Amino acid sequence: MTKTPMCEDKSVLVAYLYGECTAEERQAIEAHLADCPACRHELESLQGVRGHLAEWSPPDEVLGFRVVRGDAAPAAVPRAWWRAQGWGLAAAAVLLLAVAAAIARVEIRYDQQGFVVRTGWGAGGPTAEVAGAPAAPAAVTPTAAPWNDDLRALEARLRGDLAARPASDPVRPAADGAELLRQVHALIDASEARQQRELALRVSQLVGDVGQQRRSDWLRIQQGFGRLENLTGAGVAQQRQMLDYVLRVSGRER
Amino acid sequence: MASSDEELVARSKGGDLDSFNQLVVRWERPIYALAYRVIGREEDARDVCQETFLRAFRALSGFKGQAKFSSWLYRIALNLCRDWMRRERRAPVAQAPEGVDLFDLAPERGEVETVEELVSRRQLGRAVAKAMAALPDEQRTAVVLKEYHELTFQEIADLLECPLSTVKTRLYQGLSVLRRQLEQAGIQSARGDARAPQTR
């Protein structure tokens, strides 16, 4: 059969294959296919290819793509722990001092006797000048301080209150500043001594461990050399035996 | 009732991120399938798919609605696939110059597998993937868009920015090369299960 223009125009065949042609085009193509086995065969083979293409599918993956906003507030940067604890420690120290001062009934005054710091509950309890008190109280004229009268009045009133206290009230033992300092120094000395003892113990233990490990490594090395010598000697001996055998054999053959 | 693409696009332009994510859910598998069939690599297809939606989200304000949203997504995805193929130089066959027989460009197979072996190993899909990989980029793209995404000739022409006749020619050439590849692999044309032409 001679080829017609429709046989050469494959686009028509493709349009019919995918059903994208008008009714008139469809009728014309079907009429041609009825008379052209070659085009009919090609159409069928292309339809078969399309059938196989349906077997190819992408992997069944979980995609889960989602668009999210990028303007979320950044996570709060955690403050350095030492900063947070520093303020807390400072506040605790101030509170502790305030409580200690309240317990010790610290009284501070500056009068003709100089700068006086009084601690304790008892009336007329021991007073002590604060360490590092200025050495020039004698140079201060008693009558020049304007608050002396107020302080004397306050002291008299406090003495009166203390004198009026019932005898059953417990009286705390007096603890002057020097005594406190002495006790603090003693505690510090004891702590230092204890730390020195612990450090010495740890160092001695470390020295012992290092020495023991050194001796163990040295023993292992010696054993290794021994095995190596044995192997080498055995190998050499074996080679010597083989050489002797070869020499004997060669000597007999001659 | 599910919202249409146009409705979701309009809400997305207004700042509704959930509406855009509904579009993502609706089109991520078709876009991924397109990228996978054009590129042929799973991980790269995922990257192209993800990048497609990122670009679409960023350029959503410039989408005028003159074309379908799906067509716009396909265009973005195909551009990314093309960029990927240029970058990775994965194109299996160079573009066919005028007058060159496409059959000569199809790679020859050394060993021929029988149909029984393929069926026993359940790898007909892999054979098709190999055959598709042997196609030139333009033919493979046209076949993928037509066979797996059921775009019309005109839609494919608009996407690929080529004449309508060129689309039909690429389809015919692509199917012809596939037919030869599958025949070499021992797969005969399945006439019994071929898709019947439909009137549009």
Interface residues (C-beta under 8 A of the other chain):
Chain A: K10 S11 L13 V14 A15 Y16 L17 Y18 G19 E20 A23 R26 E44 S45 L46 Q47 G48 V49 R50 G51 H52 L53 A54 E55 W56 S57 P58 P59 E61 L63 F65 R66 V67 V68 R69
Chain B: L17 F20 N21 V24 E28 R29 Y32 A33 Y36 R37 E42 A45 R46 C49 Q50 F53 L54 F57 L124 G125 V128 A129 M132 V143 K146 E147 Y148 T152 F153 S165 K168 T169 L171 Y172 L175 S176 L178 R179 L182 I187 Q188 S189 A190 R191 D193 A194 R195 A196 P197 Q198 T199 R200
